[in-house]
Amino acid sequence: MLRLLLLLVLAVGNSWALAGQACLVMSEEGSAFSEAAEALGAELRSAGHRLQTLPTPLRSDDSTTLSNCALIITLGARAAQSITALAPRSLVLHTLLPRSTYERLPLRAEDARRVSAVFIDQPPPRQIELLRIALPEWSRVALLVGRESLELGQRLQSAARERRLRPTLAQLSEESELYPTLQRALAEPSILLATPDSTVYNNRTISNILLTAYHQRSPVVGFSPAYVKAGALLALYSTPAQVGQQAGEAARQGLASGTLPPPAAPRHFRVSTNPYVARSLGIVLDEPGVLRERLERAEGTP
């Protein structure tokens, strides 16, 4: 009888340990991934959960480790694609990836009940509301998109129209079309709202895009602080730590209840501005903290 009780205790203990274990699959090593992983891990450890980290590409023996995890968390697109291909039965939380990448994952109908995400890109209504708050005298908005960002561009266009702005949406099929299309879109000074599409905005094109917009007296609004450093007027973004913390909160909910919250945009965000560009374009901008607070109030964010 004593031996049976010991076996039951061990079984319960092992089940509890398994239920509280999460596996983190990272797309690559890098400061952004490390920052998100640290915030995510801190959130889980504060609730007593264990987190095991696995790099990509995954090895053949990693499948056993993953099968023993109650929750699998991915950081970045590559990790999300690798885990989706394995079709695990565990809860799966994807993060540090754009919404468009998540929507292209080959998920099955039954996956909707156990797969979720915390995106890295900002929701269109928030982006458009920032334009209204920061640049109230500007009504024209130019959107340049490629194949991978067409749907996002359409959502931004719709959000802009709802707020009585005048958006222009131009789609490129290849990079060689960029500059003629950009010049047409900025024939009249407009806010150029950048989208995370590597066909349009990449290391080869960004300098010339910023220069062309500047010569057309059109401010550029980016999606990372790097754009502001390069010459954009302002940027709206969430830090990897902010996204990681929110993913950690979602992971805690999943481990506690067996159900993840629905896919969500980042809840917290930052605004950066370039006062030198503002001065050159004759634009008066509030401080970044003031813009962020006004945007939070508009959203009703506590």
C-alpha positions as CSV (number, residue, x, y, z in Angstrom):
1,M,0.0,0.0,0.0
2,L,2.8,2.4,0.9
3,R,4.5,1.7,-2.4
4,L,1.3,2.3,-4.3
5,L,0.9,5.7,-2.5
6,L,4.4,6.7,-3.4
7,L,3.8,5.8,-7.1
8,L,0.6,7.9,-7.1
9,V,2.5,10.9,-5.5
10,L,5.2,10.6,-8.1
11,A,2.7,10.4,-10.9
12,V,0.8,13.5,-9.7
13,G,4.1,15.4,-9.3
14,N,5.2,14.5,-12.8
15,S,1.9,15.5,-14.2
16,W,2.0,18.9,-12.4
17,A,5.6,19.5,-13.6
18,L,4.6,18.6,-17.2
19,A,1.5,20.9,-17.1
20,G,3.7,23.8,-16.0
21,Q,6.4,23.4,-18.6
22,A,6.7,25.5,-21.7
23,C,9.1,25.3,-24.6
24,L,10.4,28.4,-26.3
25,V,11.5,28.0,-29.9
26,M,13.6,30.9,-31.2
27,S,14.1,31.8,-34.9
28,E,17.6,33.1,-34.3
29,E,20.0,34.6,-31.9
30,G,19.8,38.4,-31.7
31,S,19.2,41.3,-29.4
32,A,15.5,41.6,-30.3
33,F,14.8,37.9,-29.7
34,S,16.9,37.8,-26.5
35,E,15.0,40.9,-25.2
36,A,11.6,39.3,-25.9
37,A,12.7,35.9,-24.5
38,E,13.9,37.5,-21.3
39,A,10.6,39.4,-20.7
40,L,8.6,36.3,-21.6
41,G,10.6,34.1,-19.3
42,A,10.4,36.5,-16.4
43,E,6.6,36.5,-16.7
44,L,6.4,32.7,-16.7
45,R,8.9,32.2,-13.9
46,S,7.0,34.6,-11.7
47,A,4.1,32.1,-11.9
48,G,6.3,29.1,-11.1
49,H,6.4,27.8,-14.7
50,R,9.5,26.2,-16.3
51,L,10.7,27.3,-19.7
52,Q,13.0,25.3,-21.9
53,T,14.6,27.1,-24.9
54,L,15.2,25.4,-28.3
55,P,17.0,27.0,-31.2
56,T,16.1,26.6,-34.9
57,P,16.7,24.6,-37.0
58,L,15.2,22.0,-34.8
59,R,17.0,18.7,-34.4
60,S,15.4,15.2,-34.7
61,D,15.5,14.6,-31.0
62,D,13.7,17.9,-30.2
63,S,10.4,16.4,-31.2
64,T,10.4,14.4,-28.0
65,T,11.0,17.5,-25.9
66,L,8.3,19.4,-27.7
67,S,5.8,16.5,-27.2
68,N,6.3,16.8,-23.5
69,C,5.5,20.5,-23.4
70,A,2.1,21.8,-22.3
71,L,2.7,25.0,-24.3
72,I,5.0,25.8,-27.2
73,I,6.0,29.4,-27.7
74,T,7.7,30.6,-30.9
75,L,9.7,33.8,-31.5
76,G,9.8,35.0,-35.1
77,A,8.5,33.8,-38.4
78,R,11.0,30.9,-39.0
79,A,10.2,29.3,-35.6
80,A,6.4,29.7,-36.2
81,Q,6.7,28.0,-39.6
82,S,8.8,25.1,-38.2
83,I,6.4,24.4,-35.4
84,T,3.3,24.7,-37.7
85,A,4.9,22.1,-39.9
86,L,5.2,19.7,-37.0
87,A,1.5,20.1,-36.1
88,P,1.9,19.5,-32.4
89,R,-1.0,18.7,-30.1
90,S,0.1,21.2,-27.4
91,L,-1.1,24.7,-27.1
92,V,1.0,27.0,-29.4
93,L,1.6,30.7,-29.0
94,H,3.4,32.5,-31.9
95,T,4.9,35.9,-31.2
96,L,7.4,38.5,-32.5
97,L,5.9,38.1,-36.0
98,P,3.7,40.3,-38.2
99,R,0.0,39.5,-38.4
100,S,0.3,38.9,-42.2
101,T,2.9,36.1,-41.5
102,Y,0.6,34.5,-38.9
103,E,-2.3,34.6,-41.3
104,R,-0.3,32.8,-44.0
105,L,0.6,29.9,-41.7
106,P,-1.1,26.7,-43.0
107,L,-3.3,26.2,-39.9
108,R,-6.1,23.7,-39.8
109,A,-9.6,24.4,-38.7
110,E,-9.1,22.5,-35.4
111,D,-5.9,24.6,-34.7
112,A,-8.0,27.7,-33.9
113,R,-8.9,26.3,-30.5
114,R,-5.2,25.8,-29.4
115,V,-3.1,28.2,-31.5
116,S,-2.8,31.9,-30.9
117,A,-0.4,34.8,-31.3
118,V,0.8,38.2,-30.1
119,F,1.8,40.2,-33.2
120,I,4.6,42.7,-33.4
121,D,3.0,45.2,-35.8
122,Q,0.5,47.9,-34.8
123,P,-3.2,47.7,-35.5
124,P,-4.3,50.0,-38.4
125,P,-6.7,52.1,-36.3
126,R,-3.9,52.9,-33.9
127,Q,-1.5,53.9,-36.8
128,I,-4.1,56.2,-38.4
129,E,-5.1,57.7,-35.0
130,L,-1.5,58.7,-34.5
131,L,-1.5,60.5,-37.8
132,R,-4.5,62.5,-36.7
133,I,-3.0,63.3,-33.3
134,A,0.5,64.1,-34.5
135,L,-0.3,65.7,-37.9
136,P,-3.8,67.2,-37.6
137,E,-3.3,69.6,-40.6
138,W,-2.4,66.7,-43.0
139,S,-5.2,64.8,-44.7
140,R,-3.4,63.0,-47.5
141,V,-1.9,59.6,-46.7
142,A,0.2,57.6,-49.2
143,L,0.4,53.8,-48.8
144,L,2.9,51.8,-50.9
145,V,2.5,48.0,-50.6
146,G,3.7,44.8,-52.2
147,R,2.1,41.4,-52.4
148,E,2.8,40.5,-48.8
149,S,1.4,43.8,-47.4
150,L,-1.6,44.4,-49.7
151,E,-4.2,43.3,-47.2
152,L,-2.6,45.4,-44.5
153,G,-2.6,48.4,-46.9
154,Q,-6.3,47.9,-47.5
155,R,-7.0,47.8,-43.8
156,L,-5.0,51.0,-43.4
157,Q,-6.8,52.6,-46.3
158,S,-10.2,51.7,-44.7
159,A,-9.2,53.0,-41.3
160,A,-8.0,56.3,-42.9
161,R,-11.3,56.8,-44.7
162,E,-13.2,56.1,-41.6
163,R,-11.3,59.0,-40.0
164,R,-12.0,61.3,-42.9
165,L,-8.4,61.2,-44.3
166,R,-7.6,60.9,-48.0
167,P,-5.5,57.7,-48.5
168,T,-3.9,56.6,-51.8
169,L,-3.0,53.0,-52.1
170,A,-0.4,51.9,-54.7
171,Q,0.8,48.3,-55.1
172,L,4.1,47.2,-56.6
173,S,4.7,43.9,-58.2
174,E,8.5,44.3,-58.2
175,E,11.1,46.6,-56.7
176,S,11.9,48.3,-60.1
177,E,8.5,50.0,-60.0
178,L,9.1,51.6,-56.6
179,Y,10.4,55.1,-57.5
180,P,8.0,56.0,-60.4
181,T,5.1,54.8,-58.1
182,L,6.4,56.7,-55.1
183,Q,6.7,60.0,-57.1
184,R,3.2,59.6,-58.4
185,A,1.9,58.9,-54.9
186,L,3.6,62.0,-53.6
187,A,2.8,64.3,-56.5
188,E,0.9,66.3,-53.8
189,P,2.6,66.4,-50.4
190,S,1.3,63.4,-48.3
191,I,2.1,61.4,-45.2
192,L,4.0,58.4,-46.4
193,L,3.0,55.6,-44.0
194,A,5.5,52.8,-44.2
195,T,4.4,49.1,-44.0
196,P,6.6,46.1,-43.1
197,D,7.0,44.7,-46.6
198,S,10.5,43.8,-47.7
199,T,9.6,44.2,-51.3
200,V,9.1,48.0,-50.7
201,Y,11.0,48.8,-47.6
202,N,14.4,47.2,-47.2
203,N,18.1,48.1,-46.8
204,R,18.5,48.8,-50.5
205,T,15.5,51.2,-50.8
206,I,15.0,53.0,-47.5
207,S,17.5,55.8,-48.0
208,N,16.2,56.7,-51.4
209,I,12.6,56.5,-50.2
210,L,13.3,58.9,-47.4
211,L,15.2,61.3,-49.7
212,T,12.4,61.2,-52.3
213,A,9.8,61.9,-49.7
214,Y,11.8,64.7,-48.2
215,H,12.2,66.3,-51.7
216,Q,8.5,66.0,-52.1
217,R,8.0,67.8,-48.7
218,S,6.2,64.6,-47.5
219,P,6.9,63.2,-44.0
220,V,7.5,59.5,-43.5
221,V,6.0,57.6,-40.6
222,G,7.9,54.3,-39.9
223,F,7.3,51.2,-37.9
224,S,10.6,51.1,-35.9
225,P,13.0,53.6,-34.2
226,A,15.6,52.8,-36.9
227,Y,13.4,54.7,-39.4
228,V,13.5,57.8,-37.3
229,K,17.2,57.6,-37.0
230,A,17.4,57.3,-40.8
231,G,15.3,60.3,-41.4
232,A,11.6,59.5,-40.9
233,L,9.5,62.1,-39.1
234,L,8.2,59.7,-36.5
235,A,7.6,56.0,-35.8
236,L,5.0,53.9,-33.9
237,Y,6.3,50.5,-32.6
238,S,6.3,48.1,-29.7
239,T,9.6,47.0,-28.2
240,P,10.5,43.3,-28.1
241,A,10.3,43.4,-24.3
242,Q,6.7,44.8,-24.5
243,V,5.7,42.1,-26.9
244,G,7.5,39.4,-24.8
245,Q,5.7,40.5,-21.6
246,Q,2.3,40.4,-23.3
247,A,3.1,36.9,-24.7
248,G,4.2,35.8,-21.2
249,E,0.9,36.9,-19.8
250,A,-1.0,35.0,-22.6
251,A,1.2,32.0,-21.9
252,R,0.4,32.1,-18.2
253,Q,-3.3,32.1,-19.0
254,G,-2.9,29.2,-21.3
255,L,-1.0,27.1,-18.8
256,A,-3.5,28.0,-16.0
257,S,-6.7,27.4,-17.9
258,G,-5.7,25.2,-20.9
259,T,-7.0,28.0,-23.3
260,L,-5.1,30.8,-24.9
261,P,-6.5,34.3,-25.5
262,P,-7.3,35.2,-29.1
263,P,-4.6,36.5,-31.4
264,A,-3.9,40.1,-30.5
265,A,-1.9,43.2,-31.5
266,P,0.6,44.6,-29.0
267,R,-1.1,46.3,-26.1
268,H,1.8,48.7,-25.2
269,F,3.8,50.8,-27.6
270,R,6.2,53.7,-28.0
271,V,6.4,56.7,-30.3
272,S,9.7,58.2,-31.5
273,T,10.1,61.5,-33.3
274,N,12.8,63.3,-35.3
275,P,12.8,67.0,-34.4
276,Y,15.4,67.9,-37.1
277,V,13.2,66.5,-39.9
278,A,10.1,68.2,-38.4
279,R,12.0,71.5,-38.3
280,S,13.1,71.1,-41.9
281,L,9.6,70.4,-43.1
282,G,8.1,73.2,-41.0
283,I,6.1,70.7,-38.9
284,V,5.5,71.3,-35.2
285,L,5.4,68.0,-33.3
286,D,4.6,67.2,-29.6
287,E,7.1,65.3,-27.6
288,P,7.0,61.5,-28.0
289,G,5.7,60.9,-24.5
290,V,2.9,63.4,-25.1
291,L,1.9,61.7,-28.4
292,R,1.9,58.3,-26.7
293,E,-0.2,59.4,-23.8
294,R,-2.7,61.1,-26.2
295,L,-2.9,57.9,-28.3
296,E,-3.4,55.8,-25.1
297,R,-6.2,58.0,-24.0
298,A,-7.8,57.8,-27.5
299,E,-7.7,54.0,-27.2
300,G,-8.9,54.0,-23.6
301,T,-5.7,52.2,-22.5
302,P,-5.1,52.3,-18.7
